[in-house]
Amino acid sequence: MGMEQVISISENMSCATEFEIILKPYLHHLYKVALRFTGGVVADSEDLLQELLIKLYGRRDQLETIEKLRPWLVKVLYRLFIDKVRRENRSPLHLVVKPAGEEPDPVETLVCSANGPAESLASHDLKSKLMLAVQSLNEEQRTVCILHDMEGYTLVELEEILETPLGTLKSRLHRARARLRKILRLQGVTSKREEHHDEL
């Protein structure tokens, strides 16, 4: 199922007009976050977004009453992702993993760069290594790193989205960054490039 099919789900439902108008501005962002959560696995990201849309359709009357809809949608998406991970971990099918050496596409899983072609090419290797390093973090550290450093959510916003105390989030983010720096150093990434990661 392609992204266009995911977006068209709302069009195939009754009362789709209002539902689509409300959610369409957020679909690209939600899909990008889903890609990050799933490590760049397109099929899993599309399934996660489809599950979100189906769930939201049942609560479509509530959507117009939510003041800050975007972080609320990310919160629901995150809960669905966690539920999905827990279901898969209880199933023997979770032992079936991707073939060794198959990496997520850094173009799809990293924040878009405003750099020119030459600069983008120069940073491609770093981005690839960085995304692999992010996927090696534990679930809690990976989530706060993705949402804060890559998607730009503030820790105050994440306190509500993840329903986690601010102090705990700061600790997780600190440990996540320290872990990433250690991994990147082991991969031969220079300290100058590590500073570049802090700007993401």
Order of alpha helices (4+ residues) and beta strands (2+ residues): alpha-alpha-alpha-alpha-alpha-alpha-alpha-alpha-alpha-alpha-alpha
